[in-house]
Amino acid sequence: MSTDQHTAPAAELNWFKSSYSGTSGGDCVEVAPGLDAVYVRDSKVVGGGPVVRVGRGEWAAFVGTVRTRVKGA
């Protein structure tokens, strides 16, 4: 999987957390879809920190693998 680390477009993106994320855990990531990529950041680092950019195809493959493994667990 090819990823790049970015800090620039974070403020312009619409970030969200999974509905499975609790309000007290703090161990979550936030995800924001972009035009050509999906961006991921640590939810504990509000207003800054690194943002990982993942291509849409790679993100779809990652999510598909996670779903398959969760169903098989």
Biopython code that builds the backbone (N, CA, C, O; Angstrom):
import numpy as np
from Bio.PDB.StructureBuilder import StructureBuilder

atoms = [
    (1, "MET", "N", (0.845, -1.165, 0.000)),
    (1, "MET", "CA", (0.000, 0.000, 0.000)),
    (1, "MET", "C", (0.891, 1.229, 0.000)),
    (1, "MET", "O", (1.814, 1.327, 0.809)),
    (2, "SER", "N", (0.632, 2.141, -0.876)),
    (2, "SER", "CA", (1.383, 3.379, -0.977)),
    (2, "SER", "C", (0.665, 4.482, -0.216)),
    (2, "SER", "O", (-0.522, 4.722, -0.439)),
    (3, "THR", "N", (1.373, 5.151, 0.677)),
    (3, "THR", "CA", (0.780, 6.260, 1.425)),
    (3, "THR", "C", (1.738, 7.433, 1.430)),
    (3, "THR", "O", (2.951, 7.254, 1.320)),
    (4, "ASP", "N", (1.199, 8.619, 1.555)),
    (4, "ASP", "CA", (1.983, 9.834, 1.704)),
    (4, "ASP", "C", (1.492, 10.538, 2.957)),
    (4, "ASP", "O", (0.311, 10.465, 3.296)),
    (5, "GLN", "N", (2.408, 11.225, 3.650)),
    (5, "GLN", "CA", (1.998, 11.977, 4.822)),
    (5, "GLN", "C", (1.822, 13.434, 4.431)),
    (5, "GLN", "O", (2.705, 14.035, 3.819)),
    (6, "HIS", "N", (0.665, 14.002, 4.791)),
    (6, "HIS", "CA", (0.341, 15.379, 4.442)),
    (6, "HIS", "C", (-0.148, 16.119, 5.680)),
    (6, "HIS", "O", (-0.667, 15.506, 6.613)),
    (7, "THR", "N", (0.018, 17.429, 5.684)),
    (7, "THR", "CA", (-0.564, 18.251, 6.736)),
    (7, "THR", "C", (-1.470, 19.326, 6.150)),
    (7, "THR", "O", (-2.219, 19.953, 6.899)),
    (8, "ALA", "N", (-1.431, 19.561, 4.851)),
    (8, "ALA", "CA", (-2.097, 20.695, 4.230)),
    (8, "ALA", "C", (-3.621, 20.683, 4.212)),
    (8, "ALA", "O", (-4.213, 21.567, 4.832)),
    (9, "PRO", "N", (-4.299, 19.751, 3.549)),
    (9, "PRO", "CA", (-5.730, 19.933, 3.305)),
    (9, "PRO", "C", (-6.636, 19.598, 4.483)),
    (9, "PRO", "O", (-7.857, 19.619, 4.325)),
    (10, "ALA", "N", (-6.092, 19.291, 5.653)),
    (10, "ALA", "CA", (-6.890, 18.790, 6.772)),
    (10, "ALA", "C", (-8.059, 19.701, 7.129)),
    (10, "ALA", "O", (-9.148, 19.207, 7.421)),
    (11, "ALA", "N", (-7.863, 21.003, 7.113)),
    (11, "ALA", "CA", (-8.922, 21.932, 7.507)),
    (11, "ALA", "C", (-10.054, 21.976, 6.488)),
    (11, "ALA", "O", (-11.184, 22.311, 6.843)),
    (12, "GLU", "N", (-9.780, 21.651, 5.250)),
    (12, "GLU", "CA", (-10.777, 21.734, 4.184)),
    (12, "GLU", "C", (-11.619, 20.474, 4.046)),
    (12, "GLU", "O", (-12.587, 20.465, 3.286)),
    (13, "LEU", "N", (-11.274, 19.422, 4.757)),
    (13, "LEU", "CA", (-11.949, 18.137, 4.598)),
    (13, "LEU", "C", (-13.060, 17.952, 5.620)),
    (13, "LEU", "O", (-13.052, 18.573, 6.683)),
    (14, "ASN", "N", (-14.012, 17.095, 5.288)),
    (14, "ASN", "CA", (-15.120, 16.771, 6.184)),
    (14, "ASN", "C", (-14.779, 15.471, 6.912)),
    (14, "ASN", "O", (-14.961, 14.384, 6.363)),
    (15, "TRP", "N", (-14.286, 15.583, 8.145)),
    (15, "TRP", "CA", (-13.798, 14.441, 8.911)),
    (15, "TRP", "C", (-14.929, 13.747, 9.647)),
    (15, "TRP", "O", (-15.887, 14.390, 10.077)),
    (16, "PHE", "N", (-14.816, 12.416, 9.792)),
    (16, "PHE", "CA", (-15.785, 11.673, 10.598)),
    (16, "PHE", "C", (-15.116, 10.480, 11.256)),
    (16, "PHE", "O", (-14.080, 9.994, 10.802)),
    (17, "LYS", "N", (-15.736, 10.017, 12.346)),
    (17, "LYS", "CA", (-15.289, 8.814, 13.051)),
    (17, "LYS", "C", (-16.329, 7.729, 12.852)),
    (17, "LYS", "O", (-17.487, 8.015, 12.547)),
    (18, "SER", "N", (-15.924, 6.510, 13.021)),
    (18, "SER", "CA", (-16.835, 5.374, 12.916)),
    (18, "SER", "C", (-17.926, 5.466, 13.968)),
    (18, "SER", "O", (-17.700, 5.970, 15.068)),
    (19, "SER", "N", (-19.102, 4.978, 13.627)),
    (19, "SER", "CA", (-20.193, 4.923, 14.604)),
    (19, "SER", "C", (-19.872, 3.930, 15.715)),
    (19, "SER", "O", (-20.533, 3.933, 16.754)),
    (20, "TYR", "N", (-18.876, 3.088, 15.513)),
    (20, "TYR", "CA", (-18.444, 2.134, 16.537)),
    (20, "TYR", "C", (-17.481, 2.767, 17.537)),
    (20, "TYR", "O", (-17.143, 2.146, 18.544)),
    (21, "SER", "N", (-17.035, 3.994, 17.272)),
    (21, "SER", "CA", (-16.117, 4.671, 18.181)),
    (21, "SER", "C", (-16.877, 5.163, 19.396)),
    (21, "SER", "O", (-17.919, 5.805, 19.267)),
    (22, "GLY", "N", (-16.367, 4.867, 20.553)),
    (22, "GLY", "CA", (-16.986, 5.351, 21.782)),
    (22, "GLY", "C", (-16.590, 6.790, 22.050)),
    (22, "GLY", "O", (-15.698, 7.329, 21.394)),
    (23, "THR", "N", (-17.249, 7.408, 23.010)),
    (23, "THR", "CA", (-16.934, 8.795, 23.345)),
    (23, "THR", "C", (-15.843, 8.897, 24.395)),
    (23, "THR", "O", (-15.314, 9.987, 24.617)),
    (24, "SER", "N", (-15.487, 7.799, 25.048)),
    (24, "SER", "CA", (-14.506, 7.876, 26.126)),
    (24, "SER", "C", (-13.170, 7.222, 25.799)),
    (24, "SER", "O", (-12.191, 7.448, 26.510)),
    (25, "GLY", "N", (-13.106, 6.427, 24.752)),
    (25, "GLY", "CA", (-11.899, 5.659, 24.466)),
    (25, "GLY", "C", (-10.711, 6.480, 24.017)),
    (25, "GLY", "O", (-9.608, 6.287, 24.528)),
    (26, "GLY", "N", (-10.900, 7.388, 23.078)),
    (26, "GLY", "CA", (-9.808, 8.203, 22.584)),
    (26, "GLY", "C", (-8.839, 7.486, 21.661)),
    (26, "GLY", "O", (-7.848, 8.078, 21.233)),
    (27, "ASP", "N", (-9.100, 6.238, 21.347)),
    (27, "ASP", "CA", (-8.206, 5.480, 20.473)),
    (27, "ASP", "C", (-8.821, 5.306, 19.096)),
    (27, "ASP", "O", (-8.964, 4.186, 18.607)),
    (28, "CYS", "N", (-9.179, 6.407, 18.481)),
    (28, "CYS", "CA", (-9.883, 6.352, 17.201)),
    (28, "CYS", "C", (-9.097, 7.093, 16.129)),
    (28, "CYS", "O", (-8.221, 7.909, 16.416)),
    (29, "VAL", "N", (-9.434, 6.787, 14.912)),
    (29, "VAL", "CA", (-8.936, 7.568, 13.796)),
    (29, "VAL", "C", (-10.122, 8.269, 13.156)),
    (29, "VAL", "O", (-11.261, 7.814, 13.260)),
    (30, "GLU", "N", (-9.842, 9.371, 12.499)),
    (30, "GLU", "CA", (-10.856, 10.087, 11.732)),
    (30, "GLU", "C", (-10.513, 9.917, 10.261)),
    (30, "GLU", "O", (-9.344, 9.838, 9.885)),
    (31, "VAL", "N", (-11.539, 9.864, 9.446)),
    (31, "VAL", "CA", (-11.377, 9.632, 8.017)),
    (31, "VAL", "C", (-12.112, 10.728, 7.261)),
    (31, "VAL", "O", (-13.191, 11.157, 7.668)),
    (32, "ALA", "N", (-11.523, 11.178, 6.158)),
    (32, "ALA", "CA", (-12.163, 12.179, 5.305)),
    (32, "ALA", "C", (-11.955, 11.782, 3.847)),
    (32, "ALA", "O", (-10.817, 11.646, 3.398)),
    (33, "PRO", "N", (-13.047, 11.596, 3.105)),
    (33, "PRO", "CA", (-12.898, 11.293, 1.682)),
    (33, "PRO", "C", (-12.538, 12.552, 0.896)),
    (33, "PRO", "O", (-13.107, 13.620, 1.121)),
    (34, "GLY", "N", (-11.601, 12.415, -0.016)),
    (34, "GLY", "CA", (-11.239, 13.500, -0.913)),
    (34, "GLY", "C", (-11.586, 13.106, -2.341)),
    (34, "GLY", "O", (-12.125, 12.025, -2.576)),
    (35, "LEU", "N", (-11.283, 13.966, -3.282)),
    (35, "LEU", "CA", (-11.602, 13.677, -4.680)),
    (35, "LEU", "C", (-10.845, 12.467, -5.209)),
    (35, "LEU", "O", (-11.419, 11.621, -5.894)),
    (36, "ASP", "N", (-9.561, 12.387, -4.893)),
    (36, "ASP", "CA", (-8.735, 11.309, -5.440)),
    (36, "ASP", "C", (-8.131, 10.400, -4.382)),
    (36, "ASP", "O", (-7.380, 9.480, -4.707)),
    (37, "ALA", "N", (-8.457, 10.653, -3.109)),
    (37, "ALA", "CA", (-7.846, 9.878, -2.031)),
    (37, "ALA", "C", (-8.724, 9.922, -0.788)),
    (37, "ALA", "O", (-9.704, 10.663, -0.720)),
    (38, "VAL", "N", (-8.345, 9.111, 0.190)),
    (38, "VAL", "CA", (-8.977, 9.123, 1.503)),
    (38, "VAL", "C", (-7.896, 9.547, 2.486)),
    (38, "VAL", "O", (-6.761, 9.076, 2.408)),
    (39, "TYR", "N", (-8.245, 10.437, 3.412)),
    (39, "TYR", "CA", (-7.295, 10.962, 4.376)),
    (39, "TYR", "C", (-7.618, 10.406, 5.755)),
    (39, "TYR", "O", (-8.786, 10.277, 6.123)),
    (40, "VAL", "N", (-6.582, 10.078, 6.514)),
    (40, "VAL", "CA", (-6.746, 9.461, 7.828)),
    (40, "VAL", "C", (-5.872, 10.222, 8.821)),
    (40, "VAL", "O", (-4.730, 10.564, 8.516)),
    (41, "ARG", "N", (-6.423, 10.489, 10.025)),
    (41, "ARG", "CA", (-5.645, 11.145, 11.075)),
    (41, "ARG", "C", (-6.051, 10.605, 12.444)),
    (41, "ARG", "O", (-7.095, 9.968, 12.584)),
    (42, "ASP", "N", (-5.234, 10.859, 13.429)),
    (42, "ASP", "CA", (-5.484, 10.464, 14.809)),
    (42, "ASP", "C", (-6.515, 11.413, 15.408)),
    (42, "ASP", "O", (-6.344, 12.630, 15.330)),
    (43, "SER", "N", (-7.571, 10.888, 15.998)),
    (43, "SER", "CA", (-8.629, 11.736, 16.550)),
    (43, "SER", "C", (-8.179, 12.499, 17.788)),
    (43, "SER", "O", (-8.810, 13.490, 18.155)),
    (44, "LYS", "N", (-7.104, 12.065, 18.442)),
    (44, "LYS", "CA", (-6.633, 12.750, 19.644)),
    (44, "LYS", "C", (-5.864, 14.024, 19.321)),
    (44, "LYS", "O", (-5.685, 14.866, 20.202)),
    (45, "VAL", "N", (-5.409, 14.188, 18.091)),
    (45, "VAL", "CA", (-4.616, 15.345, 17.702)),
    (45, "VAL", "C", (-5.532, 16.330, 16.986)),
    (45, "VAL", "O", (-5.591, 16.357, 15.757)),
    (46, "VAL", "N", (-6.246, 17.140, 17.767)),
    (46, "VAL", "CA", (-7.209, 18.084, 17.198)),
    (46, "VAL", "C", (-6.471, 19.315, 16.675)),
    (46, "VAL", "O", (-5.625, 19.885, 17.365)),
    (47, "GLY", "N", (-6.798, 19.711, 15.464)),
    (47, "GLY", "CA", (-6.241, 20.924, 14.891)),
    (47, "GLY", "C", (-4.824, 20.798, 14.360)),
    (47, "GLY", "O", (-4.194, 21.815, 14.067)),
    (48, "GLY", "N", (-4.313, 19.616, 14.230)),
    (48, "GLY", "CA", (-2.964, 19.470, 13.703)),
    (48, "GLY", "C", (-2.534, 18.025, 13.684)),
    (48, "GLY", "O", (-3.347, 17.114, 13.838)),
    (49, "GLY", "N", (-1.263, 17.831, 13.496)),
    (49, "GLY", "CA", (-0.736, 16.478, 13.444)),
    (49, "GLY", "C", (-0.705, 15.955, 12.030)),
    (49, "GLY", "O", (-1.234, 16.579, 11.110)),
    (50, "PRO", "N", (-0.080, 14.805, 11.863)),
    (50, "PRO", "CA", (0.062, 14.237, 10.524)),
    (50, "PRO", "C", (-1.253, 13.703, 9.968)),
    (50, "PRO", "O", (-2.117, 13.225, 10.704)),
    (51, "VAL", "N", (-1.374, 13.796, 8.679)),
    (51, "VAL", "CA", (-2.517, 13.252, 7.949)),
    (51, "VAL", "C", (-1.955, 12.289, 6.909)),
    (51, "VAL", "O", (-1.058, 12.644, 6.144)),
    (52, "VAL", "N", (-2.485, 11.076, 6.888)),
    (52, "VAL", "CA", (-2.029, 10.080, 5.926)),
    (52, "VAL", "C", (-2.997, 10.064, 4.748)),
    (52, "VAL", "O", (-4.211, 9.967, 4.931)),
    (53, "ARG", "N", (-2.450, 10.161, 3.544)),
    (53, "ARG", "CA", (-3.248, 10.145, 2.317)),
    (53, "ARG", "C", (-3.132, 8.758, 1.698)),
    (53, "ARG", "O", (-2.031, 8.270, 1.446)),
    (54, "VAL", "N", (-4.282, 8.127, 1.455)),
    (54, "VAL", "CA", (-4.324, 6.786, 0.877)),
    (54, "VAL", "C", (-5.176, 6.843, -0.388)),
    (54, "VAL", "O", (-6.269, 7.409, -0.372)),
    (55, "GLY", "N", (-4.693, 6.272, -1.463)),
    (55, "GLY", "CA", (-5.463, 6.235, -2.701)),
    (55, "GLY", "C", (-6.800, 5.526, -2.497)),
    (55, "GLY", "O", (-6.917, 4.646, -1.644)),
    (56, "ARG", "N", (-7.798, 5.907, -3.275)),
    (56, "ARG", "CA", (-9.140, 5.320, -3.120)),
    (56, "ARG", "C", (-9.141, 3.804, -3.329)),
    (56, "ARG", "O", (-9.834, 3.085, -2.609)),
    (57, "GLY", "N", (-8.391, 3.320, -4.283)),
    (57, "GLY", "CA", (-8.322, 1.878, -4.523)),
    (57, "GLY", "C", (-7.702, 1.132, -3.357)),
    (57, "GLY", "O", (-8.186, 0.073, -2.958)),
    (58, "GLU", "N", (-6.628, 1.689, -2.814)),
    (58, "GLU", "CA", (-5.973, 1.077, -1.661)),
    (58, "GLU", "C", (-6.887, 1.089, -0.444)),
    (58, "GLU", "O", (-6.932, 0.120, 0.314)),
    (59, "TRP", "N", (-7.623, 2.194, -0.256)),
    (59, "TRP", "CA", (-8.552, 2.289, 0.878)),
    (59, "TRP", "C", (-9.664, 1.244, 0.747)),
    (59, "TRP", "O", (-10.017, 0.585, 1.725)),
    (60, "ALA", "N", (-10.209, 1.095, -0.450)),
    (60, "ALA", "CA", (-11.269, 0.102, -0.673)),
    (60, "ALA", "C", (-10.752, -1.309, -0.384)),
    (60, "ALA", "O", (-11.465, -2.124, 0.202)),
    (61, "ALA", "N", (-9.522, -1.597, -0.792)),
    (61, "ALA", "CA", (-8.933, -2.909, -0.520)),
    (61, "ALA", "C", (-8.740, -3.115, 0.978)),
    (61, "ALA", "O", (-9.014, -4.200, 1.490)),
    (62, "PHE", "N", (-8.277, -2.096, 1.684)),
    (62, "PHE", "CA", (-8.081, -2.174, 3.131)),
    (62, "PHE", "C", (-9.404, -2.443, 3.846)),
    (62, "PHE", "O", (-9.492, -3.354, 4.669)),
    (63, "VAL", "N", (-10.428, -1.656, 3.534)),
    (63, "VAL", "CA", (-11.736, -1.826, 4.176)),
    (63, "VAL", "C", (-12.314, -3.201, 3.850)),
    (63, "VAL", "O", (-12.889, -3.851, 4.723)),
    (64, "GLY", "N", (-12.170, -3.645, 2.614)),
    (64, "GLY", "CA", (-12.659, -4.966, 2.233)),
    (64, "GLY", "C", (-11.985, -6.079, 3.023)),
    (64, "GLY", "O", (-12.639, -7.032, 3.446)),
    (65, "THR", "N", (-10.680, -5.957, 3.219)),
    (65, "THR", "CA", (-9.945, -6.956, 3.998)),
    (65, "THR", "C", (-10.398, -6.960, 5.449)),
    (65, "THR", "O", (-10.586, -8.025, 6.037)),
    (66, "VAL", "N", (-10.575, -5.784, 6.030)),
    (66, "VAL", "CA", (-11.035, -5.695, 7.422)),
    (66, "VAL", "C", (-12.415, -6.322, 7.561)),
    (66, "VAL", "O", (-12.656, -7.086, 8.496)),
    (67, "ARG", "N", (-13.310, -6.011, 6.656)),
    (67, "ARG", "CA", (-14.662, -6.582, 6.722)),
    (67, "ARG", "C", (-14.632, -8.105, 6.628)),
    (67, "ARG", "O", (-15.343, -8.790, 7.363)),
    (68, "THR", "N", (-13.814, -8.628, 5.732)),
    (68, "THR", "CA", (-13.707, -10.076, 5.563)),
    (68, "THR", "C", (-13.169, -10.735, 6.826)),
    (68, "THR", "O", (-13.677, -11.774, 7.248)),
    (69, "ARG", "N", (-12.160, -10.148, 7.423)),
    (69, "ARG", "CA", (-11.558, -10.729, 8.629)),
    (69, "ARG", "C", (-12.482, -10.624, 9.831)),
    (69, "ARG", "O", (-12.509, -11.532, 10.661)),
    (70, "VAL", "N", (-13.235, -9.547, 9.945)),
    (70, "VAL", "CA", (-14.168, -9.397, 11.068)),
    (70, "VAL", "C", (-15.278, -10.436, 10.960)),
    (70, "VAL", "O", (-15.667, -11.033, 11.964)),
    (71, "LYS", "N", (-15.787, -10.655, 9.761)),
    (71, "LYS", "CA", (-16.847, -11.647, 9.566)),
    (71, "LYS", "C", (-16.348, -13.053, 9.863)),
    (71, "LYS", "O", (-17.106, -13.893, 10.348)),
    (72, "GLY", "N", (-15.076, -13.314, 9.575)),
    (72, "GLY", "CA", (-14.513, -14.638, 9.779)),
    (72, "GLY", "C", (-14.027, -14.890, 11.197)),
    (72, "GLY", "O", (-13.684, -16.021, 11.542)),
    (73, "ALA", "N", (-13.992, -13.852, 12.023)),
    (73, "ALA", "CA", (-13.455, -13.999, 13.396)),
    (73, "ALA", "C", (-14.406, -14.695, 14.331)),
    (73, "ALA", "O", (-14.089, -14.885, 15.505)),
]
sb = StructureBuilder()
sb.init_structure("model")
sb.init_model(0)
sb.init_chain("A")
sb.init_seg("    ")
for serial, (resi, resn, name, xyz) in enumerate(atoms, 1):
    if name == "N":
        sb.init_residue(resn, " ", resi, " ")
    sb.init_atom(name, np.array(xyz, "f"), 0.0, 1.0, " ", f" {name:<3s}", serial, name[0])
structure = sb.get_structure()
